[in-house]
Amino acid sequence: MIDDFGRQIVSPMYLLNRWIVPLDRHVDYLTLRYGLKFQVPFELTVVFATNLDPSDLADEAFLRRIPNRSWWTRSTGDVFDRIFARRLKEKRLACGPDVSPFFRNLCMEMGGELRACQPADILNILVSISEFEGREPMVTPQNLSRAAGLYFAKPKGAVEPD
C-alpha cells in the first residue's frame, strides 16, 4: 500500500517506471552489488492512494496498466451522518439527536466540504482533549467545535490578520 502517492522523495514516474515490467510480468530482476542479476517472483497487489490528479503522476499508457481504479468523491450529508454514527459506536460515545446535523454543518462551514475522514479524525481529537484534561469524553456541540477548530488548519474563508 502506497498512501499519498506522488509525495515521496523520488518522483512518481521513477517508481512507476521501476515497477512497470514487474507489475505486468509478475517477475522482477534484482542485481547484487557485485553484478549478479537474478529473477524473483513479483506476485503482489500494489495499492496506490492519492489526492493528486492521476494524469499528473503518470501518462495514459501507464494508467492503462492499472486495471482497477476507484474515484472517491465528497461525502453526501446522509453518508456523512452514517459514518459519524458508526465512529461514535466504535468509540462507545453517545450524543443527542441534534448533534449529528450540528457536526455536519460545522464541517461544511470550517472545511468547505464533507470528507469521510472527518468524523474519525475529529472524534479522536475530542477524545484526546478529554484524556488530557482528565475527564470523560462528551460529544457536545461545544466539544466538537473545539476539536474541529484544532483539526481544520485554516477555516474556509478565514482572512489572515493585518
C-alpha positions in Angstrom: 0.0 0.0 0.0 1.5 3.3 -1.0 -0.5 6.0 0.7 -0.4 9.6 -0.6 1.3 8.5 -3.8 3.1 11.3 -5.5 4.5 12.9 -2.4 7.6 10.7 -1.9 11.1 11.9 -2.2 11.6 10.1 -5.5 9.4 11.1 -8.4 6.2 9.1 -9.2 7.4 8.4 -12.7 10.6 6.8 -11.3 8.7 4.5 -9.1 6.2 3.6 -11.8 8.8 3.0 -14.4 10.7 0.8 -12.0 7.6 -1.3 -11.4 6.0 -1.3 -14.9 7.6 -4.6 -16.0 7.2 -6.4 -12.6 3.5 -5.4 -12.4 2.9 -6.6 -16.0 5.0 -9.8 -16.0 4.8 -10.8 -12.3 8.6 -11.2 -12.0 11.3 -8.7 -11.1 15.0 -8.7 -11.6 17.4 -7.8 -8.8 21.1 -7.1 -9.1 23.6 -7.7 -6.3 26.4 -5.3 -5.6 28.9 -7.4 -7.4 26.8 -7.6 -10.6 24.9 -10.9 -10.3 21.4 -10.4 -11.7 18.6 -12.8 -10.8 14.8 -13.2 -11.2 12.4 -13.1 -8.3 8.6 -13.5 -8.2 6.5 -10.4 -8.1 3.2 -11.8 -7.1 1.5 -9.0 -5.2 -1.1 -6.4 -5.5 0.1 -2.8 -5.2 -2.5 -0.3 -4.0 -1.9 3.4 -4.7 -3.8 6.1 -2.8 -3.5 9.7 -3.7 -5.4 13.1 -3.6 -3.5 14.2 -6.7 -4.8 14.0 -10.3 -3.6 10.7 -11.7 -2.7 12.4 -15.0 -0.1 14.5 -13.1 1.5 11.3 -11.8 1.6 9.0 -14.9 0.9 9.0 -18.6 -2.1 7.3 -20.2 0.0 4.2 -21.2 0.9 3.5 -17.6 -2.5 4.2 -16.2 -3.9 1.6 -18.6 -1.7 -0.9 -16.8 -3.6 -0.2 -13.5 -6.8 -2.1 -14.3 -8.8 -1.3 -11.1 -9.3 2.3 -10.2 -11.7 3.9 -7.8 -12.6 7.6 -7.7 -13.9 8.7 -4.3 -15.8 11.9 -4.1 -17.0 14.1 -1.2 -19.5 12.5 1.2 -23.1 13.4 1.0 -24.9 14.5 4.2 -26.6 11.2 4.7 -23.4 9.2 4.2 -21.5 11.6 6.4 -24.1 11.2 9.2 -23.9 7.4 8.9 -20.1 7.5 9.1 -20.3 9.8 12.2 -22.8 7.3 13.8 -20.5 4.4 13.1 -17.5 6.1 14.6 -19.5 7.1 17.7 -20.5 3.4 18.1 -16.9 2.2 17.6 -15.6 4.6 20.3 -18.6 3.9 22.6 -19.6 7.5 22.6 -23.1 8.9 22.7 -24.7 12.2 21.8 -28.1 13.7 21.4 -30.0 13.6 18.1 -29.3 17.3 17.3 -25.5 16.8 17.4 -25.2 15.0 14.1 -26.7 17.8 12.0 -24.6 20.3 14.0 -21.4 18.4 13.3 -22.2 18.1 9.6 -22.8 21.9 9.3 -19.7 22.6 11.4 -17.5 20.5 9.0 -19.1 22.3 6.0 -18.5 25.7 7.5 -15.0 25.1 8.6 -13.7 22.7 5.9 -15.8 23.7 2.9 -16.9 20.1 2.2 -17.7 16.8 3.9 -15.0 14.2 3.9 -15.3 10.6 5.1 -12.2 11.0 7.3 -13.6 14.0 9.3 -15.8 12.1 11.8 -13.0 9.7 13.0 -10.3 12.4 12.9 -12.3 15.0 14.9 -13.6 12.4 17.4 -10.0 11.3 18.0 -9.1 14.9 18.8 -12.1 15.3 21.1 -11.2 12.1 23.0 -7.5 13.2 23.2 -8.6 16.6 24.7 -10.8 14.8 27.2 -8.0 12.4 28.2 -5.5 15.2 28.6 -7.9 17.1 30.8 -8.7 14.0 32.9 -12.5 13.8 32.1 -14.8 11.5 30.3 -15.3 12.4 26.6 -18.6 14.0 25.9 -19.8 14.6 22.3 -21.4 18.0 22.6 -21.6 20.9 20.1 -19.1 22.8 22.3 -16.6 19.9 22.4 -17.0 19.2 18.7 -16.4 22.8 17.9 -13.2 22.9 20.0 -11.9 19.7 18.3 -12.8 20.9 14.8 -11.0 24.2 15.5 -7.8 22.2 16.0 -8.5 19.9 13.1 -9.0 22.5 10.3 -5.7 24.3 9.8 -7.4 27.3 8.4 -11.2 27.6 8.3 -12.8 28.2 4.9 -13.0 31.9 4.2 -10.6 32.9 7.0 -8.6 36.1 6.4 -5.1 36.5 7.7 -4.8 39.3 10.2 -3.1 42.5 9.1 
